[in-house]
Amino acid sequence: MNKDQVKGAVKDIAGKVQEEAGKLVGNKDQQAKGLNNQISGKAEKALGDAKEVIKDAVNRF
């Protein structure tokens, strides 16, 4: 697991918490920011996943 995967997962979880907090208090802006963080976190994790695949492929040769 690399740092992009970890940072992405953390950002995704934090976004979920932020979104739920926004729902709880009725703040649509907070909900939107939470969704944005989730998307950003998933993208960062996907980048980390791709880096791992490439690293594994290079190490085979």
Protein Blocks (a to p, Z undefined) as FASTA:
>chain_A
ZZklmmmmmmmmmmmmmmmmmmmnopaklmmmmmmmmmmmmmmmmmmmmmmmmmmmmmmZ
Z
